[in-house]
Amino acid sequence: MIIDKGIITISEHERQERFQALMARIRGAGHRMTAQREAVVRALVNSERHPSAEELFTSVRAEHSGLSLATVYKTLDVLKALGEVLELEFRDGAMPGNRYDGVRPHAHPHLVCVSCGTIEDLETDPLAGQAQAMAESRGYRVERYRFDLYGLCPTCQARARACGHTR
């Protein structure tokens, strides 16, 4: 894992290890491992982004013409049930559809570009301890949470400046 300016990137070796671990978990849970399902898992783990189901479908369909979008969703559902994928839900129109993180399936903060849709993982979660303490003080047991920061990525900021926008 490489951390640069608080942004996390995963090495090729770590991605391969993660892919193998996911394959073992799926098989260990008694699920069939088809070539299409394997390709979806590989595409998820190798993605530099947090892809949507539709993006996974598009990238895998080039190799597997018989792939259906339903197979992609079923594979994601299996991974979610196993706790091996983090689903980032976007219902407010900020992003076109939910996104998935198959590399870091636990709650962690993100930077989200509202223009191009880029999602980046942040190294630390500044609210994790506070959120747990606040919930416990009111008798809650935290099951999940999200902390995302929305704005413009450096590329979109430069593009906006070039077009004369000061946003």
N, C-alpha and C positions, 0 to 999 in steps of 0.2 A: 504494500500500500504506500502510495506517495502522497504527501500532503504539501501543497503549495498555496500559500496565502489562505490557508484554512479550507481549501477545496481538496477533496479526496479523489485520487485516481487509482485504479487497480491495475496491477501488472498483468501481462499475458499469462504468466505462470499461475498467478492467483486466480485468474479467470478459468483456466483449465482445471485447477483443483476444485473450484466451485462447481463447474460443470459436472465433473466426476461425482462429487458429493450429491448433487441433485439427482443424477441418474440413479445412484445407489439408493437414495431415499425413496424415489418413485417406485423402483423395483421392490424394495424392501416392504413397501406398503401394499404390495400385491397388484400394482397397476401394470397393464401391458405397456411395453415400450416399443412403439412403432417407429419407423424411420422418420415419419412426419413429426411425431411428438418429440423425438430426439432433436430434430432440426429446430423446432420451436424453442426448446430449452437452450440449445446452443446459441440461437439468435438473441435470446433474452440475456444470457450471461455475457455475450460478446458485445452487446450494444454499449456504445459510449454515452448514450442518452437513457432516459427512462421511457422506453417505447410504449405506445398504445398497442392494444390488441391488433388494430388495423395495420399499424406499422410493422408489427411482427409478421402478420399475414402477408403483407406485400414483400417483405424481405425473404421470407421462406418460400413463397409460392414460385419464385424464379427457379428454384431447384426441385420443388415438389409440386408439379402442376395440378395434382389431384387434391391438394390441401384445401380444406374448407375453413372458413372463419370460425365455425363451430368447434373444430378441432383445436384451434388456438385458444378459444375461450375455455374449453374443457381442460386443456393442459394447464392454463392459468388457475382454474378452479382447483385442480389437484394440488398444485403448488401452494395455493392459499390455504387449503385444508391441512396441509403438512406444515404450515408456518414457514414456508421457504420462499415466499415472495411478498413484498410490501406493495399493496395497492394504494396508489395516491388518487383519491377521488376528487374530481373537479366538476362540481355541479353548477357553479356560478357563471359559466361561460368564459372563464379566464383561459381555459384550455379545451381543445376539442377531444373530449373523452378522457377516461381514466388512464393513468400511466402506471407502469410496473417496474419495480426494482428487484431483480433476481440476485443481485450481488450482495446487497446489504438489506436483508429482510426484516430488520428490527426498526423501531421508530428512531428517526434521526432527522435533523433539520435540513431544509433545502432552500436554495435560491432559485426562484422561478422567474423567467423573463416573460413579461406579459405581451411582448411583441412577437418574438420568434418561437416561444414555447420551450426554450432550453431549460433544463432542470439540472442543478448541480448539487451534489452532496456536500454538506458542511461537516467539518471535523468534530466540533463540539456542540453540545446542546446546552445552551446557557440556562434553560428553564427546567431541565429534567428534575433536579432535586427540589426546586421550588414548587413545581406543579404537583409532585408527589406529596410534599408537606402540606400544601393548601388543600388537596383532596382529602388527605387523612384527617386534617383538622376538622373537616366537616363530615367525617364518617364514610367517605367514598373509598372504594378500591379502584385504582386506575387500571383499566384494561388496555387502553391505547390512547394515543394523543398525536397531534401534529403541530409542528412549528415550522412554518414556511414564511419566507420573506419574498415579497413580490416587487418587481421593479424592471428596469431595463438592463440587459447584459451589456458589457463593453462594446460588442459589435453593433448592437442596435443603437446604443448611444452615439457611436461614431456615425452611423448611417443617418440618424436624426440630425446631427450637427451638419453633416454634408448637405442635407436637404433644407437647412435653414431653420429647423425646429429647435426650440430651446428647452423642450420637455426634459 
